[in-house]
Amino acid sequence: MMQRGGEVTIHMLPNVQQATIKPIIRGTIAKGSEVHTDEYNIYNRLSNWGYTHHTVCHAAGEYARDEDKHGFHEIHINTMEGFWSLRDL
């Protein structure tokens, strides 16, 4: 998890299930926050958990989206993906 302009929080998970990520998300991200993810279904309940949830669909070739049509692609997860590219440094 990465706050835009903020810190990164990473966790090793025993599995990728909603029951596993829910307490981590609730303990790290303030309720009501806007959360951007890819289309992986583990994130499907974020809206039910009290977050504004936006996705990009990598499977469809989507990596960023300009939802308000103002020329800035505000929906993306590129910042977090960029973080993972640093792991070998």
Buried (B, 14 or more C-beta within 10 A) or exposed (E): BBEEEEEEEEEEEEEEEBEEBBEEBEEBBEEEBEBBBBEEEBBEBBEEBBBEBBBBEEEEEBBEBEEEEEEEEBBBBEEBEEEEEEEEE
